[in-house]
Structures are given as C-alpha cells and as structure tokens.
C-alpha cells in the first residue's frame, strides 16, 4: 500500500528522501540500541524511525482529510468518468519508459519490450495515451520502477520511511525515486501525477485501510511493505487475500485492517 498511496508517490518525496536518508544514518545506531531492549518492536518491523514516521503519518492523515480529499472530491464531481479515465491513461502511458528501463535492469527483456511497445502504440494510435490501444490488442501493462529493479538485484528494503504528504515508503524505494529525480525530474513528476490520479481512483479503498484499524500507522506500514513485496516478486509465492484495483497492475492493499 502506499499508503497515502499516491501511489502512492513522488516528486515531493524525492526532495525529502535525501534528508530522510541522512536522518536514518544518524539515528540508526540509537535505534539499534533500543532494539536490543525491545526486539519485538524494532527488529520485526524494521522501523527504527518509528517515532518520526508516526508523527509524519499523523500529519499526512490530517493533510489528506483537510486538503487532498476535498480536491479529489471536487475533481470527481466536475469531471466526467470517461475524461477521468483518459487522464489516468495519459499519465500511466508516460510511466512506460521508467518501466522499460527498470525491467532491463532486472534482465526482463520481455516486459521492457512490452512497455516500449505500449508507449509507442498508445502515444500514436492512442492519441497521446488517452486511449489504451495496446491493451486492446493484448499487450498488458506491468509497471516496474527503480526500487523494484534494486530489489531484484539483491538490495534490501531497509528501514520503513513515511514521506511528508506522499506517505509510506522505505529506504530502497525512496533512494530509487531520488536517483530518478536526479537523472531526470520529468519521470518523477509523471509518477507523482500518476499517483495522484490513482489516489483519486482508489480513494475510498485507501481511506478504509486505516479506518477500522486498531493502529492505523501499523496497518499502513504493513500494507505498504507487503504490497511492495508483491510487486517485487510479481506475485510469485505470495498469498493474496486482499482486493485489487482496476487502475493498478497489482494490488495496493496487501493486508486486511485489524478489527
């Protein structure tokens, strides 16, 4: 889950990622000492920044309720469903180059080729990505990003991180986003816009994740990490008992909120 999952995610997140990584480097030794005293909490969750993360998560929920949700509600109210789908398709199509490069870094030439075909076909026949012409001829989308590529090459997820406004992430994924932003800010801007559209499409399901949870922070954290594991493994050897969203290539929610 990304929680706030703008998509869960990313132009602003890259700006904060460097600071978060530095903060983790400073606080990790202290967190290791704490984990020796409370092993169950620190070691199992891989969340040495839990105190900071909880504060940021609480801020995000307030910001979402006060700012993001009213904007999304207004957008959905005034925008016809077909137009919403067209906007979603445009940003989804613009993410295909990142998928192609990330797939190549994983040695997945097939998905890199599919992403390239989808981008070329939807940009032309699909009129700039408004229509999903590639899907109509059986070329399905499977999004990949640099965090997934790093995971496929043996990079561990690292400590959980909650980014301001954008929500849950981890050190590996935030670093991947930062590297993309340093190489070229445009793909990161596309991912941020795509995440915003996905949030609008899945607003109710995302909000319900923490609504029934005893601890919304833990529910969001575990959902994000489990969902990322699902994406990294492409669903292999991962039991799934959670809903899927039509606008996403894989489930956003990877856990059921505690009763």
C-alpha positions as CSV (number, residue, x, y, z in Angstrom):
1,X,0.0,0.0,0.0
2,X,1.2,3.4,-0.2
3,X,-0.4,4.4,1.6
4,X,-1.2,7.7,1.3
5,X,-0.5,5.9,-1.7
6,X,-0.2,8.3,-4.4
7,X,0.7,5.6,-5.3
8,X,1.3,6.3,-3.5
9,X,4.1,8.9,-4.6
10,X,6.8,11.0,-5.7
11,X,8.0,14.4,-6.9
12,X,7.9,15.9,-3.4
13,X,9.1,12.6,-1.9
14,X,12.4,12.8,-3.8
15,X,13.0,16.2,-2.2
16,X,12.6,14.8,1.2
17,X,14.3,11.4,0.6
18,X,17.9,12.8,0.9
19,X,17.0,14.3,4.3
20,X,15.3,11.2,5.5
21,X,18.3,9.0,4.5
22,X,20.6,11.4,6.5
23,X,18.3,11.2,9.4
24,X,18.3,7.4,9.3
25,X,22.1,7.3,9.2
26,X,22.3,9.5,12.3
27,X,19.5,7.7,14.3
28,X,20.1,4.1,13.2
29,X,22.8,3.4,15.9
30,X,20.5,4.7,18.6
31,X,17.7,2.6,17.2
32,X,19.9,-0.5,17.3
33,X,20.5,0.1,21.0
34,X,16.8,0.5,21.5
35,X,16.0,-2.7,19.6
36,X,18.3,-4.7,21.9
37,X,15.9,-3.7,24.7
38,X,12.7,-4.1,22.7
39,X,13.5,-6.6,20.0
40,X,9.9,-7.5,19.0
41,X,9.0,-3.9,18.0
42,X,12.2,-2.7,16.3
43,X,13.7,-5.8,14.6
44,X,10.5,-7.4,13.3
45,X,9.1,-4.2,11.8
46,X,12.4,-2.8,10.5
47,X,11.2,0.6,11.6
48,X,13.9,2.3,13.6
49,X,12.4,5.7,12.6
50,X,9.0,4.8,14.1
51,X,8.7,7.9,16.2
52,X,9.4,10.2,13.3
53,X,7.3,8.1,11.0
54,X,4.3,8.1,13.3
55,X,4.4,11.9,13.5
56,X,4.6,12.2,9.7
57,X,1.9,9.7,9.2
58,X,-0.4,11.6,11.5
59,X,0.3,14.9,9.7
60,X,-0.4,13.1,6.4
61,X,-3.8,11.9,7.6
62,X,-4.7,15.5,8.7
63,X,-3.4,17.0,5.4
64,X,-5.3,14.3,3.4
65,X,-8.6,15.0,5.2
66,X,-8.3,18.8,5.1
67,X,-6.7,19.3,1.6
68,X,-6.4,16.3,-0.6
69,X,-9.8,14.7,-0.2
70,X,-11.8,17.9,-0.8
71,X,-9.7,18.5,-4.0
72,X,-10.3,14.9,-5.2
73,X,-14.0,15.1,-4.4
74,X,-14.3,18.2,-6.4
75,X,-12.3,16.7,-9.3
76,X,-14.5,13.7,-9.4
77,X,-17.7,15.8,-9.1
78,X,-17.0,18.0,-12.1
79,X,-15.0,15.6,-14.3
80,X,-17.0,13.0,-16.4
81,X,-15.9,9.4,-15.8
82,X,-14.6,9.0,-19.4
83,X,-12.5,12.1,-19.1
84,X,-11.1,10.8,-15.8
85,X,-10.1,7.6,-17.4
86,X,-8.4,9.4,-20.3
87,X,-6.3,11.4,-17.8
88,X,-5.4,8.3,-15.9
89,X,-4.4,6.6,-19.2
90,X,-2.2,9.6,-20.2
91,X,-0.1,9.5,-17.0
92,X,0.0,5.7,-17.0
93,X,1.4,5.8,-20.5
94,X,4.0,8.4,-19.6
95,X,5.3,6.0,-16.9
96,X,6.1,3.3,-19.5
97,X,9.8,4.5,-20.2
98,X,10.6,4.1,-16.5
99,X,9.1,0.6,-16.6
100,X,11.2,-0.3,-19.7
101,X,14.4,0.8,-18.1
102,X,13.6,-0.8,-14.7
103,X,12.7,-4.0,-16.5
104,X,16.0,-4.1,-18.4
105,X,17.9,-3.6,-15.1
106,X,16.2,-6.7,-13.9
107,X,17.1,-8.7,-17.0
108,X,13.4,-8.8,-18.0
109,X,13.7,-8.0,-21.7
110,X,10.1,-9.2,-22.4
111,X,8.5,-6.7,-20.1
112,X,10.9,-4.0,-21.3
113,X,9.8,-4.7,-24.8
114,X,6.1,-4.7,-23.9
115,X,6.5,-1.3,-22.1
116,X,8.2,0.1,-25.2
117,X,5.5,-1.2,-27.5
118,X,2.8,0.1,-25.2
119,X,4.4,3.6,-25.1
120,X,4.8,3.8,-28.9
121,X,1.4,2.5,-29.7
122,X,-0.6,4.4,-27.1
123,X,1.3,7.6,-27.9
124,X,0.3,7.3,-31.6
125,X,-2.8,5.2,-32.1
126,X,-3.9,6.0,-28.6
127,X,-3.7,9.8,-29.3
128,X,-1.1,10.7,-26.7
129,X,-2.1,8.0,-24.3
130,X,-5.7,9.0,-23.9
131,X,-6.7,5.5,-25.1
132,X,-5.1,2.2,-24.2
133,X,-4.7,0.9,-27.8
134,X,-2.0,-1.6,-26.7
135,X,-4.3,-3.3,-24.2
136,X,-6.9,-3.6,-26.9
137,X,-4.5,-5.8,-28.9
138,X,-3.5,-7.8,-25.8
139,X,-0.3,-6.0,-24.6
140,X,-0.9,-5.7,-20.9
141,X,0.8,-3.3,-18.6
142,X,3.0,-4.4,-15.8
143,X,4.6,-1.3,-14.1
144,X,8.1,-1.5,-12.8
145,X,10.2,1.1,-11.0
146,X,13.8,1.6,-9.9
147,X,13.0,0.3,-6.4
148,X,11.8,-3.0,-7.8
149,X,14.9,-3.2,-10.0
150,X,17.1,-2.6,-7.0
151,X,15.2,-5.3,-5.1
152,X,15.6,-7.8,-7.9
153,X,19.4,-7.2,-7.8
154,X,19.6,-8.0,-4.1
155,X,19.1,-4.6,-2.4
156,X,17.2,-5.0,0.8
157,X,14.3,-2.7,1.5
158,X,15.9,-1.0,4.5
159,X,14.0,0.9,7.2
160,X,10.5,2.0,6.7
161,X,10.1,5.7,5.9
162,X,6.9,7.8,5.8
163,X,7.4,10.7,3.4
164,X,5.5,14.0,4.1
165,X,2.3,14.2,2.1
166,X,3.1,11.2,-0.1
167,X,3.1,8.5,2.7
168,X,4.8,5.2,3.2
169,X,8.0,4.2,1.5
170,X,11.3,2.6,2.6
171,X,15.0,3.5,2.2
172,X,15.4,1.4,-1.1
173,X,12.3,2.8,-2.8
174,X,12.9,6.4,-1.7
175,X,16.5,6.1,-2.9
176,X,15.2,4.8,-6.3
177,X,12.9,7.8,-6.6
178,X,15.7,10.2,-5.7
179,X,18.0,8.7,-8.3
180,X,15.3,9.0,-11.0
181,X,14.8,12.6,-10.0
182,X,18.5,13.4,-10.2
183,X,18.8,11.8,-13.6
184,X,15.7,13.5,-15.0
185,X,12.9,15.2,-12.9
186,X,10.3,14.6,-15.6
187,X,9.7,10.9,-15.0
188,X,9.4,11.7,-11.3
189,X,6.8,14.4,-12.0
190,X,4.9,11.9,-14.1
191,X,5.0,9.4,-11.3
192,X,3.7,12.0,-8.8
193,X,0.8,12.9,-11.2
194,X,0.1,9.2,-11.9
195,X,0.0,8.6,-8.1
196,X,-2.4,11.5,-7.7
197,X,-4.7,10.1,-10.3
198,X,-4.5,6.6,-8.8
199,X,-5.4,8.0,-5.4
200,X,-8.5,9.7,-6.9
201,X,-9.5,6.3,-8.5
202,X,-9.0,4.3,-5.3
203,X,-9.7,7.0,-2.6
204,X,-12.4,5.0,-0.7
205,X,-10.4,1.8,-0.5
206,X,-7.2,3.6,0.6
207,X,-9.1,5.5,3.3
208,X,-10.8,2.4,4.6
209,X,-7.4,0.7,5.3
210,X,-6.8,2.7,8.5
211,X,-10.4,3.4,9.3
212,X,-11.0,0.1,11.0
213,X,-7.5,-0.5,12.3
214,X,-6.6,-0.5,16.0
215,X,-3.3,1.2,14.9
216,X,-3.7,2.9,11.5
217,X,0.0,3.5,11.3
218,X,0.9,-0.2,11.6
219,X,-1.9,-1.1,9.1
220,X,-0.5,1.3,6.5
221,X,3.1,0.3,7.1
222,X,2.4,-3.4,6.8
223,X,0.2,-2.9,3.8
224,X,2.9,-0.9,2.0
225,X,5.7,-3.3,2.7
226,X,3.6,-6.4,1.8
227,X,2.4,-4.7,-1.4
228,X,5.9,-3.8,-2.4
229,X,7.0,-7.4,-1.8
230,X,4.1,-8.5,-4.1
231,X,5.3,-6.1,-6.8
232,X,8.9,-7.1,-6.5
233,X,8.1,-10.8,-6.9
234,X,5.4,-10.2,-9.5
235,X,3.0,-12.0,-7.2
236,X,5.1,-15.2,-7.0
237,X,4.9,-17.2,-3.8
238,X,2.9,-14.5,-2.2
239,X,-0.5,-15.4,-0.7
240,X,-3.1,-12.7,-1.5
241,X,-6.3,-12.2,0.3
242,X,-7.0,-8.6,-0.4
243,X,-8.8,-6.5,-3.1
244,X,-7.3,-5.4,-6.4
245,X,-7.9,-2.1,-8.1
246,X,-8.8,-1.8,-11.7
247,X,-6.4,1.1,-12.3
248,X,-3.4,-0.7,-10.8
249,X,-1.4,-3.5,-12.3
250,X,-1.1,-5.1,-8.8
251,X,-3.0,-4.8,-5.5
252,X,-2.4,-1.7,-3.4
253,X,-3.7,-3.3,-0.2
254,X,-1.7,-6.2,1.0
255,X,-3.3,-6.7,4.3
256,X,-6.6,-6.6,6.0
257,X,-7.0,-3.9,8.6
258,X,-7.1,-5.2,12.1
259,X,-10.5,-5.3,13.7
